[in-house]
Amino acid sequence: MISIKNIRERIRLWNVPKFFRNKFVFTFFIFIAWMLFFDQNNFFVQFGRMQDLRSAKQKKEFYETETKTIQQQITALLNDKRSLEKFAREKYYMKKPNEDVFVIVEKK
């Protein structure tokens, strides 16, 4: 059976500095190692979650600005006949009965 005395003797044989032989310092380093690498919420998982949160916040800001611009377009379409006609012509290629529509597509 391994006892604490045996562990201390083995540590002394490794020529570990006296500072690290203290049981509190040793326990602290074991705890830090456990939290960084072996825990369910280790450092790498937390870092990935922080990146996911950052990208989610950026997406939220993007969609909020898009919502505002679309709301402005909707109010303009509902209140102004000219903007409604322009929107219908540009997006849905609608035309008046005696008109011809030419669609120009740019090549990349």
C-alpha positions in Angstrom: 0.0 0.0 0.0 1.3 3.4 -0.9 1.4 5.9 2.0 2.1 9.5 2.2 5.5 8.8 3.8 6.4 6.6 0.8 5.4 9.4 -1.6 7.4 12.0 0.3 10.5 9.7 0.3 10.2 9.2 -3.5 9.9 13.0 -4.0 13.0 13.5 -1.9 14.9 11.1 -4.1 13.9 13.1 -7.2 15.8 16.2 -5.8 12.7 18.3 -5.9 13.2 21.8 -4.4 12.0 22.2 -0.8 9.3 24.7 -1.9 7.5 21.9 -3.9 7.8 19.4 -1.0 5.2 21.4 0.9 2.0 19.5 0.9 -0.1 22.6 0.3 1.9 23.7 -2.7 1.9 20.1 -4.0 -1.9 19.9 -3.6 -2.3 23.3 -5.3 -0.3 22.2 -8.4 -2.2 18.9 -8.6 -5.5 20.9 -8.4 -4.4 23.3 -11.1 -3.3 20.4 -13.4 -6.6 18.7 -12.8 -8.6 21.8 -13.6 -6.5 22.6 -16.8 -6.5 19.1 -18.4 -8.7 16.5 -16.8 -11.8 18.2 -15.5 -15.1 18.1 -17.5 -14.9 21.9 -17.9 -11.1 22.1 -18.6 -9.3 25.1 -20.0 -9.7 24.0 -23.6 -13.4 23.5 -23.3 -13.8 26.9 -21.7 -11.8 28.5 -24.4 -13.9 26.9 -27.1 -17.1 28.1 -25.3 -15.8 31.6 -25.2 -15.1 31.6 -28.9 -18.7 30.3 -29.5 -20.1 33.0 -27.3 -18.1 35.7 -29.1 -19.3 34.5 -32.6 -22.9 34.2 -31.3 -22.7 37.9 -30.1 -21.4 39.0 -33.5 -24.2 37.1 -35.2 -26.8 38.7 -32.9 -25.5 42.2 -33.7 -25.6 41.4 -37.5 -29.2 40.1 -37.3 -30.3 43.0 -35.2 -29.0 45.5 -37.8 -30.5 43.4 -40.6 -33.8 43.5 -38.8 -33.7 47.2 -38.5 -33.0 47.8 -42.2 -35.7 45.4 -43.2 -38.2 47.1 -40.9 -37.3 50.4 -42.6 -37.8 48.9 -46.0 -41.2 47.5 -45.0 -42.4 50.8 -43.7 -41.1 52.5 -46.9 -42.9 49.9 -49.0 -46.2 50.2 -47.1 -46.2 54.1 -47.2 -44.8 54.9 -50.6 -46.1 53.7 -53.9 -43.0 54.6 -55.8 -40.8 52.5 -53.6 -43.2 49.6 -53.8 -43.1 49.8 -57.6 -39.3 50.0 -57.6 -39.1 47.0 -55.3 -41.4 45.0 -57.4 -39.5 45.8 -60.6 -36.0 45.1 -59.1 -36.8 42.0 -57.1 -39.6 40.3 -59.0 -39.0 41.7 -62.6 -42.5 42.9 -62.8 -43.4 45.3 -65.6 -46.3 47.3 -67.0 -48.2 45.8 -69.9 -46.4 47.7 -72.7 -42.9 47.5 -71.3 -39.9 45.3 -72.1 -37.6 44.2 -69.3 -33.9 43.8 -69.9 -31.9 41.9 -67.2 -28.1 42.6 -67.3 -26.0 40.0 -65.4 -22.4 40.9 -64.6 -19.8 38.1 -65.2 -17.2 37.7 -62.5 
